[in-house]
Amino acid sequence: MAVLSVTAFSGWAQDNTSSADNSDNMVVTANRFPQPVSSVLAPTDVVTREDIDRWQSKSVADVLRRLPGVDIAQSGGMGQQTSLFVRGTNSNHTLVLIDGVRLNQAGISGAADISQIPLSLVQRIEFIRGPRSAVYGSDAVGGVVNIITTRDKDGTTLGAGVGSNGYQNYNGSTQQKLGENTTLTAAGDYTYTRGIDVVAEGNNGGIPQPDRDGFMSKTLYLALQHQFNQEINGFARAYGYDNRTAYDAYDTPGSPLIDTRQLYSRTYDTGLRYENGIYATQLIGSYSHVKDYNYDPKYGPYDSSASLDDSDQYNVQWGNTFQIGKGEVSAGLDWQKLTTEPGTNYLDDGYNQHNTGVYLTTQQKISDFTLEGAVRSDDNSQFGQHTTWQSSAAWEFIDGYRFIASYGTAYKSPNLGQLYSSFGGNPDLNPEESKQWEGGLEGLTGPLNWRLSAYRNDIDQMIDYNSFTNKYYNIGKATIKGVEWTGSFDTGPLQHQITLEYLDPRNAETNEILERRAKQQVKYQVDWNIADIDWSINYQYLGQRYDTDYGTYPYQTVKLGGVSLWDLAASYPVTSHLTVRGRIANLFDKDYETAYGYATPGREFYLTGSYTF
């Protein structure tokens, strides 16, 4: 069995995947060794590039919002600040990886802003719900989203699209063999939209800013893979993207209006893998550099009024996998260094942070039982050593039906601002800690493949700001309870996927509901093909949620009503090479907010085409 590190599996595992049947998909994100998705004990979803094309999603947020356990709060349209809540945990409690490496920006702000990740990079997403700090370390409290960039098919594709609000997209990619053992991949993408007026009521200083808040992204990608011999192969990869986002900001009369963001991101990684019999090992290294400007266009990004987050992230991962008994064992080491320049996150000084993690994971099948476990120890230059662990057990009590129980611990490291900011920074902060229990029952009942999960997550030592002392402290607590049901089945030509969710996320000390999280969600996806036209309908019900109105003093809690949203998409292969696609988003033009004061797009139309050869 092939064995891969989470950094490089994107290039080495794709031949084992099939978008036609998720049960045949191989994943490695769950335990850092390859296994069929059906054998993973944690709730797991896989999104392929074929899924993204069929849904005609235009952003990573649009892809993720369709998945179970995910709630999205976005401050406007495409490119605007986006918070990802998984199973009711905070937006900084989900670990977002690209090819197995955490985002550089997440080390600065403490959370990954998925609005800035170009969808053109995404060829596959593996999504694991539940704690995974015992496998990956900090941030993996609510779950893990692993975005894979490697393409799995040779050939060339050219595409273009237009849509509402001045949307334009032009893209091209090619993957070709250079001789018998070398593969070259190159891709580029340009995306632009004039956007909508996000309004930002209550967050703009009471001064309206009637304008369009647009977004532009340019992406380049280059990768080389080589098979040295039957046992050794390797890869080298480089990609980067430049994004510009306009937004509504707090307006202070007489001062520059900082309402434009310019993000430059560059990533380079390389790795070698050796495989022989029951053992495989690999060594991966990566480097990324991010420059994130916020400025007033009148004065430019280099004016003294502008801000710049400038950071470098270095990663080394060494992974080993063994086939033992009726299962696998994976062990390895992760090393990361984050370096920031003065001014980053409004800190006067630059900082270096190091983290070294050692992990061990395993899964074994014994008769009708499947056992899974992981343990990890992290040594951080700021808060020292921290250990997490998790375990799961499944019992197939009837053929096709099994009961699953799991328990796991997780943690979240404080970010640089919480540690060192002159506005309340506390270098003595400890990581936030989580304990989660989950019970699940899954089965195959006729055509229906379903799973019922109930979970409880207790989060302690949460980092809050104390307004009386003007300092950050480990004083917060949260208790999150939830029930989740997912099912998929076919009826003739129709393929159905359904998610029902109920969530009770509360501040454990005040018993107040946590902000921007819907208590109920219903998600329904149906796909079918008639007369060569591939149809896709998506329905989503978002229950009511609460947020804060910062335009009043004292601040007031406001209720955001629930909403039902419909999307319709269709594609038609004009020839064996040319495919045209059309989509109507927010079909019934619903007016709603997922973050108080920020408008969301109404009905939108898109028309795209792709030519493959």
ZIURFEN-V40444 format. One record per run of one state. SS is the DSSP state (A for helix, B for strand, O for the rest). FROM is the first residue (numbers start at 1). LEN is the number of residues. If there is no record, write none. Layout:
BEGIN
SS,FROM,LEN
SS,FROM,LEN
END
This chain:
BEGIN
O,1,8
A,9,4
O,13,1
A,14,3
O,17,5
A,22,3
O,25,1
B,26,2
O,28,7
B,35,2
A,37,3
O,40,4
B,44,5
A,49,7
O,56,4
A,60,5
O,65,5
B,70,5
O,75,7
B,82,5
O,87,7
B,94,5
O,99,2
B,101,2
O,103,3
A,106,4
O,110,4
A,114,3
O,117,2
A,119,3
O,122,2
B,124,6
O,130,3
A,133,4
O,137,6
B,143,6
O,149,6
B,155,9
A,164,3
B,167,11
O,178,4
B,182,15
O,197,2
B,199,1
O,200,13
B,213,15
O,228,4
B,232,15
O,247,13
B,260,17
O,277,2
B,279,17
O,296,11
B,307,18
O,325,2
B,327,14
O,341,3
A,344,3
O,347,5
B,352,15
O,367,2
B,369,12
O,381,3
B,384,15
O,399,2
B,401,12
O,413,3
A,416,5
O,421,11
B,432,14
O,446,2
B,448,19
O,467,4
B,471,21
O,492,2
B,494,14
O,508,5
B,513,1
O,514,6
B,520,11
O,531,2
B,533,10
O,543,2
B,545,5
O,550,6
B,556,5
O,561,2
B,563,11
O,574,4
B,578,8
O,586,12
B,598,1
O,599,5
B,604,9
O,613,1
END
